[in-house]
Amino acid sequence: MNDTRRKALRELSAKIGELRELLDTYKNDIEPHRDDEQEYLDCMPENLQSSERHEIAEEAVSHLEEAISNLEEADSSLESAISELDSAVGD
């Protein structure tokens, strides 16, 4: 591989690393909302535990957890991409 392509791929790898940091920031931004909704759900009185309100809160927690999981999967895929790029350029 010539130096021009190697340099371009290293720069791309660095940009993907920045994207991983951004995804982590977004994940960290979602987690407190999930935790707050879970706490709201956990503190709900028994007489509301079979209510529509309870169901909506449960669904919200589930969707937030899935969003976090998807961001973690994306991060893992990006980490693999960086590793492959580094291997391609010989780092």
C-alpha positions in Angstrom: 0.0 0.0 0.0 1.4 3.4 -0.9 1.8 6.2 1.6 -1.1 8.3 0.2 -3.6 5.5 0.8 -2.1 4.6 4.1 -2.4 8.2 5.3 -6.0 8.5 4.1 -6.9 5.2 5.8 -5.3 6.3 9.1 -7.3 9.6 8.9 -10.5 7.7 8.3 -9.7 5.4 11.2 -9.3 8.5 13.4 -12.6 9.9 12.2 -14.3 6.6 13.0 -12.7 6.8 16.4 -14.3 10.2 16.9 -17.7 8.8 15.8 -17.3 6.1 18.5 -16.8 8.8 21.1 -19.9 10.6 19.8 -21.9 7.4 20.1 -20.7 6.9 23.6 -21.8 10.5 24.5 -25.2 9.8 23.1 -25.5 6.5 25.0 -24.5 8.3 28.2 -27.1 11.0 27.5 -29.8 8.4 27.1 -29.0 6.3 30.2 -30.1 8.9 32.8 -33.5 9.1 31.1 -33.8 5.4 31.1 -32.8 5.3 34.8 -35.3 8.0 35.7 -38.1 6.2 33.8 -37.2 3.0 35.5 -37.2 4.7 38.9 -40.6 6.2 38.1 -41.8 2.7 37.2 -40.3 1.1 40.4 -41.9 3.7 42.6 -45.3 3.5 41.1 -48.0 2.5 43.6 -49.4 -1.0 43.4 -52.8 0.2 42.4 -51.3 1.7 39.2 -49.2 -1.3 38.3 -51.8 -2.7 36.0 -52.7 0.7 34.5 -52.0 2.2 31.1 -49.5 4.6 32.8 -47.5 1.6 34.0 -47.6 0.0 30.6 -46.4 3.2 28.9 -43.5 3.5 31.4 -42.5 -0.1 30.9 -42.5 0.3 27.1 -40.5 3.5 27.4 -37.8 1.7 29.5 -37.7 -1.1 27.0 -37.3 1.2 24.1 -34.6 3.2 25.8 -32.7 0.0 26.7 -33.0 -1.1 23.1 -31.6 2.2 21.9 -28.7 1.9 24.3 -28.1 -1.6 23.1 -28.1 -0.6 19.5 -25.6 2.2 20.2 -23.4 -0.4 21.9 -23.6 -2.7 18.9 -22.8 0.2 16.6 -19.8 1.0 18.7 -18.6 -2.6 18.6 -18.9 -2.6 14.8 -17.0 0.6 14.5 -14.3 -0.7 16.8 -14.0 -3.7 14.4 -13.8 -1.4 11.4 -11.0 0.5 13.0 -9.1 -2.7 13.7 -9.5 -3.8 10.1 -8.3 -0.5 8.8 -5.3 -0.6 11.1 -4.5 -4.1 9.9 -4.8 -3.0 6.3 -2.3 -0.2 6.8 0.0 -2.4 8.8 -0.4 -0.7 12.3 
